[in-house]
Amino acid sequence: MKIILLIIIGLTLLFALIALVGRIVNTYKYKIRPETGVQKTEYITIGAAGQYIQIRGQNIFNPVLIVLHSGPGNPMACDSYRWQAALEHNYTIVHWDQRGCGNTFYHNRSAKKPTLELLLSDLDELVDDIRFQYGKEKVVIMGHSWGTFLGGIYAKTHPDKVSAYISVSQMLDFKKSEQVSAQEAIRVAKASGRTQDVREIKKLLAAVMACRTLDKANAKKLLRLRLIKEKYLPPQYGRQTLLLRLFSPYMTIQNLKWMMSFGKLIESNSELYEMLLSHEKHSIYHYAMEYKVPIIMISGNWDWTTPYRMAYQYFNDISAPKKKFITIGNTGHIPFMDKPEEFSEALLKALRNT
């Protein structure tokens, strides 16, 4: 028994040492070195609450790009250091842990829960703060998944503050996306003769479609549905995400706690999930289809979380002064994680042409 305990302690210490060494290496490797650069994390007051932001860039005189994370409730700042490195030569990049998640959640446990209206107000305050701080008339907004829902609405209503809008893995309709991906998984499962999984997918899909809230019980049904679907779909969520977080210079105790607190994510973002599961304004199609700023849409052709063909159809349906659709081949829901160099190269080229 003592030997087993010593082995467990030894492995734990080894794991901690590997993580520490990886973090030190990446801190040095991704350090912003120019005197004109910026590399900081801080809490700023937005909507009467201290909210966490991370800012990185090689030159503060570059344009500013604000990233809106996925979820609701899935902050991206701590694992952004690698995929955005190439972009930092041309843009000052701001990440924000939205109200109700990550570092911001633990800094403001008693703050109001996020709603769409409150997050749009928070975002507007953030944009104004960053524009003032860096002397910019406008900023670029980039949303990923849930962030495209929030960012798309903001870009449409504030063209005076947004120079361009980037949509990555466009979220259109939460339930419709689950239906489309389930249909594809059923097709593949039937072809493989997996009739039991076909029945299970259909049963779970019906349960998810009936949901009006996302409490723990309903969240388990959704996660179970996605788990079975993904046996028959390409990889969706980036093979390197866990390692990037483990070795991140920006991983905090709050990040670790949040990663292990699924219940808190569901509870703190309950009003947002209720909106997405409702029949009112749950789809981006419920909002104006005209953008008054250039729009760049990027999608992985293997994305079944926010299905590729749905995103492409939406791109064809909207109008904008300029628009560009970029496909990152052989990637799922997080193309910037799977192919960061290809993603950055394609995005920079598109931005130069806006």
C-alpha positions in Angstrom: 0.0 0.0 0.0 2.8 2.4 0.9 4.6 1.6 -2.4 1.4 2.5 -4.3 1.0 5.7 -2.4 4.6 6.6 -3.1 4.2 5.9 -6.8 1.1 8.1 -6.9 2.9 11.0 -5.1 5.9 10.5 -7.4 3.7 10.7 -10.5 1.9 13.7 -9.2 5.1 15.5 -8.5 6.5 14.5 -12.0 3.3 15.8 -13.6 3.5 19.1 -11.7 7.2 19.5 -12.7 6.5 18.8 -16.4 3.7 21.4 -16.3 6.0 24.0 -14.5 8.8 23.4 -17.0 6.4 23.7 -19.9 5.0 26.9 -18.5 8.5 28.4 -18.0 9.5 27.5 -21.6 6.3 29.0 -23.1 6.6 32.1 -21.0 10.0 32.8 -22.5 9.1 31.6 -26.0 6.0 33.8 -26.3 7.3 36.8 -24.4 6.5 40.2 -26.1 9.9 41.8 -26.5 9.6 45.1 -28.4 9.4 48.3 -26.3 6.3 49.3 -28.3 4.6 46.0 -27.4 2.1 45.1 -24.7 1.6 42.0 -22.7 -0.6 42.3 -19.7 -3.6 40.9 -17.8 -5.9 43.0 -15.6 -9.3 43.5 -14.2 -11.2 46.5 -15.5 -14.6 47.7 -14.3 -17.3 46.9 -16.9 -21.0 46.9 -15.9 -20.1 47.7 -12.3 -18.1 44.5 -12.1 -14.3 43.8 -12.3 -13.8 41.8 -15.5 -10.7 40.0 -16.6 -8.9 40.9 -19.9 -5.7 39.8 -21.5 -3.9 42.0 -24.0 -0.9 41.0 -26.2 0.7 42.6 -29.2 4.1 43.5 -30.7 3.2 47.2 -31.3 0.5 49.2 -29.5 0.1 51.4 -32.6 -1.3 48.4 -34.6 -5.1 48.0 -35.0 -6.9 46.3 -32.1 -8.7 43.0 -32.4 -11.1 41.9 -29.6 -11.8 38.2 -29.3 -15.2 37.0 -28.0 -14.9 33.4 -26.6 -17.2 30.4 -27.1 -19.6 28.9 -24.7 -21.5 30.5 -23.2 -19.0 30.2 -20.4 -15.8 28.9 -22.2 -13.0 31.4 -21.9 -10.2 31.2 -24.4 -7.5 33.6 -23.1 -5.3 31.0 -21.4 -4.8 28.9 -24.5 -4.5 31.7 -27.0 -0.8 32.4 -26.8 0.2 29.9 -29.5 -2.5 30.2 -32.2 -2.5 34.0 -32.1 1.3 34.5 -32.1 1.5 35.3 -35.9 -1.4 37.8 -35.6 0.3 39.7 -32.8 2.8 41.2 -35.3 -0.1 43.0 -37.0 -2.7 43.4 -34.2 -3.0 44.1 -30.5 -5.3 41.3 -29.4 -7.7 41.5 -26.4 -9.3 38.6 -24.8 -12.1 39.0 -22.3 -13.5 36.5 -19.8 -17.2 37.4 -20.1 -19.4 37.9 -17.1 -20.3 34.6 -15.5 -17.2 32.6 -16.5 -13.5 32.0 -15.7 -11.5 34.6 -13.9 -14.3 37.1 -14.1 -16.7 34.7 -12.4 -14.4 34.2 -9.4 -13.7 37.9 -9.1 -17.4 38.7 -9.0 -19.3 35.9 -7.4 -22.2 38.2 -6.5 -22.4 40.0 -9.9 -25.6 39.8 -12.0 -25.9 36.7 -14.2 -25.2 37.3 -17.9 -28.0 37.9 -20.3 -27.6 38.8 -23.9 -28.6 42.4 -23.2 -26.1 42.6 -20.3 -23.3 41.1 -22.3 -23.9 43.5 -25.2 -23.7 46.4 -22.8 -20.5 45.0 -21.2 -19.0 44.5 -24.6 -19.8 48.1 -25.6 -18.1 49.4 -22.4 -15.1 47.2 -23.2 -14.9 48.5 -26.8 -15.0 52.1 -25.5 -12.4 51.4 -22.9 -10.0 49.8 -25.4 -10.6 52.5 -28.0 -9.8 55.2 -25.5 -6.8 53.3 -24.0 -5.2 52.7 -27.4 -6.4 55.8 -29.3 -8.5 53.9 -31.9 -11.6 55.1 -33.6 -12.7 51.5 -34.4 -11.7 47.9 -33.4 -11.9 44.6 -35.2 -14.3 42.1 -33.5 -13.7 38.4 -33.7 -16.1 35.9 -32.3 -15.8 32.1 -32.0 -19.0 29.9 -31.8 -21.2 31.5 -29.0 -18.9 34.6 -29.5 -20.2 34.9 -33.1 -23.8 35.2 -31.8 -22.8 38.0 -29.4 -20.3 39.6 -31.9 -22.6 39.4 -34.9 -25.3 41.4 -33.1 -22.8 43.9 -31.8 -21.2 44.5 -35.2 -24.6 45.1 -36.8 -25.7 47.6 -34.1 -22.3 49.5 -33.7 -20.8 49.9 -37.2 -19.4 53.3 -35.9 -17.1 51.4 -33.6 -16.3 48.2 -35.6 -13.9 48.3 -38.6 -14.4 44.6 -39.5 -16.2 41.5 -38.1 -14.6 38.0 -38.1 -16.9 35.1 -37.5 -15.2 31.8 -36.7 -17.5 28.7 -36.5 -20.7 30.7 -36.8 -23.3 29.8 -34.3 -26.8 30.2 -35.9 -29.3 28.1 -34.0 -28.4 25.9 -31.0 -31.0 23.2 -31.4 -30.9 23.2 -35.2 -27.1 22.6 -35.1 -27.7 19.6 -32.8 -30.3 18.2 -35.2 -28.1 18.6 -38.3 -25.1 16.9 -36.6 -27.3 14.2 -35.2 -28.7 13.4 -38.6 -25.1 13.0 -40.0 -24.1 10.8 -37.1 -27.2 8.6 -37.6 -26.4 8.3 -41.3 -22.9 7.1 -40.6 -24.0 4.8 -37.7 -26.7 3.2 -40.0 -24.1 2.6 -42.7 -21.9 0.9 -40.0 -24.7 -1.3 -38.8 -24.7 0.3 -35.3 -28.5 0.2 -34.8 -28.3 0.5 -31.0 -26.4 3.8 -31.3 -28.9 5.0 -33.9 -31.7 4.5 -31.4 -29.8 6.1 -28.6 -29.0 9.2 -30.7 -32.6 9.6 -31.7 -33.8 9.2 -28.1 -31.3 11.7 -26.7 -31.9 14.2 -29.6 -35.6 14.2 -28.8 -34.8 14.9 -25.1 -32.5 17.8 -26.0 -35.1 19.2 -28.4 -37.6 19.2 -25.6 -35.3 21.2 -23.2 -36.3 24.7 -22.3 -33.5 25.1 -19.7 -30.1 23.6 -19.2 -29.9 22.4 -15.7 -27.5 19.6 -14.7 -29.9 16.8 -15.8 -30.4 18.3 -19.2 -26.8 19.2 -19.6 -25.9 15.5 -19.0 -28.3 14.5 -21.8 -26.7 17.1 -24.2 -23.2 15.9 -23.3 -24.2 12.3 -23.7 -25.7 13.1 -27.1 -22.5 14.8 -28.3 -20.4 12.0 -27.0 -22.2 9.4 -29.0 -22.5 11.6 -32.1 -18.7 12.1 -32.1 -18.1 8.4 -32.4 -19.3 9.0 -36.0 -18.1 12.5 -36.7 -14.6 13.9 -37.3 -12.7 15.4 -34.2 -14.3 18.6 -33.2 -12.5 20.3 -30.3 -8.8 20.5 -31.0 -6.4 17.7 -30.1 -3.9 20.1 -28.4 -6.2 22.1 -26.2 -5.5 20.3 -22.9 -1.7 20.5 -23.4 -1.9 24.2 -24.4 -3.7 24.9 -21.2 -1.4 22.7 -19.1 1.7 24.6 -20.4 0.0 28.0 -20.6 1.8 31.1 -19.2 -1.7 32.4 -18.5 -3.2 29.4 -16.6 -4.5 30.7 -13.3 -5.9 28.8 -10.3 -9.3 30.3 -11.3 -8.9 28.8 -14.8 -8.2 25.4 -13.2 -11.2 25.7 -10.9 -13.4 26.7 -13.8 -12.3 23.8 -15.9 -13.4 21.5 -13.1 -16.7 23.3 -12.3 -19.2 22.3 -15.0 -22.0 22.9 -12.5 -21.0 26.5 -12.0 -20.8 27.1 -15.7 -24.3 25.8 -16.2 -25.8 27.7 -13.2 -24.0 31.0 -13.8 -25.0 31.0 -17.5 -28.5 29.6 -17.1 -30.3 32.6 -18.5 -28.2 32.5 -21.7 -28.8 28.8 -22.2 -32.5 29.4 -21.6 -32.6 32.0 -24.3 -30.7 29.6 -26.7 -33.2 26.8 -26.0 -36.3 28.9 -26.3 -38.4 29.8 -29.3 -37.7 33.5 -29.1 -34.6 35.1 -30.6 -32.7 31.8 -30.2 -31.5 32.0 -33.8 -29.2 34.6 -35.4 -31.8 34.7 -38.2 -34.0 36.6 -35.8 -31.7 39.6 -36.2 -31.0 41.8 -39.1 -29.3 40.2 -42.1 -27.4 43.3 -43.2 -24.0 44.1 -41.9 -22.6 47.6 -42.5 -19.0 46.5 -41.9 -16.8 44.0 -43.8 -17.3 40.5 -42.6 -14.9 37.5 -42.8 -16.4 34.1 -42.0 -14.0 31.2 -41.2 -15.1 27.6 -40.8 -13.6 24.1 -40.6 -15.1 21.8 -43.2 -15.3 19.1 -40.5 -17.3 21.3 -38.1 -20.4 19.6 -37.0 -20.8 21.6 -33.7 -21.8 24.6 -35.7 -22.2 22.8 -39.0 -20.2 24.0 -41.9 -23.0 23.9 -44.4 -25.2 26.0 -42.1 -22.5 28.6 -41.8 -22.0 28.7 -45.5 -25.7 29.2 -46.1 -25.8 32.1 -43.7 -22.8 33.7 -45.5 -24.8 33.5 -48.7 -27.9 35.0 -47.0 -26.3 38.1 -45.4 -25.2 41.3 -47.1 -22.2 43.4 -46.2 -19.9 46.0 -47.9 -17.4 43.2 -48.4 -17.6 39.6 -47.3 -15.2 36.7 -47.5 -15.7 33.0 -46.6 -12.6 31.0 -45.7 -12.6 27.2 -45.3 -9.8 25.6 -43.2 -9.6 22.1 -44.5 -9.6 19.0 -42.3 -10.5 20.9 -39.1 -13.5 20.8 -36.8 -15.0 23.4 -34.5 -11.7 25.1 -33.5 -9.8 25.6 -36.7 -7.3 28.1 -35.2 -6.2 25.4 -32.7 -5.9 22.6 -35.3 -4.1 24.7 -38.0 -2.9 28.0 -36.4 -0.5 28.9 -39.2 -2.9 28.3 -42.0 -5.7 30.1 -40.0 -3.5 33.2 -39.3 -2.2 33.4 -42.9 -5.7 33.3 -44.4 -7.1 35.7 -41.9 -4.4 38.3 -42.3 -4.7 38.1 -46.1 -8.5 38.7 -45.8 -8.1 41.6 -43.4 -5.6 43.3 -45.7 -8.4 43.2 -48.4 -11.1 44.7 -46.2 
